[in-house]
């Protein structure tokens, strides 16, 4: 059984891992804390970027010889393969670690087997300490491993009566400066930020992270089905962050290669739906190493994602404001009757300035199996 010191170390390891959200894809976020033989913390580390040293390596370097005979507490099963870095399981053995406690088993075919390698070397191994908390912190990567597509968070801001803009389409600003700052945190934790052509035309958004020192800029993605919404001089065409424009394969528009830094043509939605095929879009992003998506598009694009079953988390910022008219947050999502409603479980409610941030996840067996 894990000790109190190991439980405290795992909580710290989970906190350390979260520092790298948005910076490690296509790899997971991982934290590690090394305890010496007396249970004292002697080393900490986390996986900071793809291709860089893993969490265990950072923690072992910090611990030095004090790791010998000690315990390594890790959020994810130590890897057992050689890629751009060596196998962490062997690094722990070489450092003289006597016991390894990890939270989540590694589900990938290439990296799994670390626990077996450790046991074969005589290291005591325990799995499952704070597994739920560690899994939640790595949910984007775990979802991508299982489903082969990025984890999608749909973010929206609305009034208490569900309006995202007034009747004249004005929307700046419904929510507070505090909420808008919090959205930059969500962007910093995502690999890609996605909007549609309606948002491009209405807002000319920038979509880069601001106000967060050291943040890795996400890929800015515009779903511009007809190839007409992204105009020369658009704010997303600057060099603050990479940009991808997705256009229908059969769109008549010739994409201006000198203006667009990157563009891709995708199939249109099947079954008579408008816009692009959402699974094809997510497949393309996954191939580019994207494991987490922040969907900031308007109601039409949000409806397309919901209809495709491609929303894994909803973050709504609700402002204490009433409008009584104007567009709502979600357009047609293919739901025709109350029996088919997408039911959600609320996982968090937080005051952000004068607003309320509500986080919810689909209440479905498919989601709960992750």
Helices and strands as residue ranges (DSSP letters): H 4-18, E 31-35, E 41-46, H 55-63, G 64-67, E 71-76, H 88-94, E 99-104, H 114-120, E 124-127, H 131-137, H 139-147, E 151-159, H 177-189, E 192-196, H 197-203, E 219-223, G 235-237, E 243-248, E 263-266, H 278-287, E 292-295, H 299-307, E 313-319, G 338-340, E 344-352, E 355-362, H 365-368
